[in-house]
Structures are given as C-alpha cells and as structure tokens.
Amino acid sequence: SSERVEDAARSGATDRELARIPDALLESGETRPNRARLGFSSNGTEHGSTTNPAAGRGVPAGFTDLDALVASGGALSGSEGPILMPTDLLFDYDRAMLRDNAVSSLRKLGSLMLRNPTARFRIEGHTDSFGTEDYNLRLSQERAESVRRWLAEILGIDPARIEARGLGESRLLAPATATVEGQQLNRRVEIVIRSVR
C-alpha cells in the first residue's frame, strides 16, 4: 500500500540521518546562537566526553532498545525496562537545550508514545559524578524538561502523560571513581514506562 511505501521512504531517510550523527558529534565546541547555557557552579560542572561517539552504542542489560520497540510495531505491555536515550546525542556539553541532531531519536520516542495513547511515561535525567550535587541535579532536571517540552510542543503529546524528573548523580551505572570517558553511560536520559492501560 502507499502507507508502506511512505513508511519505507521515511525509514530510509531516518537511517541516512542517523548515519550522519557521529560526524555531527565531532563538531567544534563553539557556542551556537539561541542556545541557553546552564550556569556553572563554583566547584565544577558535568563533564562532556571526547571519546569516539560511535563506541558503546549497545543497549546495556536491563534497558529496552528504542529501535527494536519501534521496529516491532511499538505496542507496549508495561513490562519493558527503561528506554535509554543517549544524552551525548541529545545535548551539547553542559547544556540543557536539545541538539538539532536529537530530532531523529525524539521522533522515534514520540512515535512510540503516539502508538500507545493510554500509556504514561517518566523522563529521567542523569549525570556523571563530576561537579557539585546541586549542579548535576539542576542539569538533569533541565534536560528531562527539554525532552518533555519537545514531545509536547512539536509532536502534540499531552504533557499530562509525561513526567520529567532530574536525578542528578544519584543512580550511577558506571563507578563514580571512573574517568570522564568511563562515566559516559552516567550521562543519560531514561524513559520509564509508568503505566499502560
């Protein structure tokens, strides 16, 4: 049918867009206009990573793969683990404004939400252990709110279905003693499926 042809065309465009993300991540760190920056604390901030962005793309144990959920039709049972959204693809270093390159991942998440209109979600922001606890909590909350706002304003998802919560450095997946590169997984956004009616 024509819907399948359109879906295949969109899928091909999405694949091409995703293939360009690693190059986009290597952009210079210069400040972009119209991008808000969070303030720095006197004791430091969350650190960015200069490691190869293509490394470590696998989904860790206990998490649900967003691509696999969408590819399977997107029906939720409520038993899925949290969906891991890689913060390094969503946000610039020390910022809470979404990157232009985040659109592809957010559209996938939005399509999942739209396919499950009775489901409720919690967006959880997380940081690494560098910087002060207050700074990390604020940064993680702002990042979770940015994702929630985008889903509501751009895709029209009812914001009452989406809770945003910043958890800072309270739920580290990598040890707090690890290097900046070793804590890349700590800098993340998780989507928790709260209920499916």
Secondary structure, DSSP 8 states (H G I E B T S, - for coil): -HHHHHHHHHHHHHHHHHHHHHHHHTS-----TT------BTTB------S-TTTT-S--TT-B-HHHHHHTT----S----EEEEHHHHB-TT--SB-GGGHHHHHHHHHHHHH-TT-EEEEEE---SSS-HHHHHHHHHHHHHHHHHHHHHHH---GGGEEEEE-TTTT-SS-TTS-TGGGGGGSEEEEEEEE--
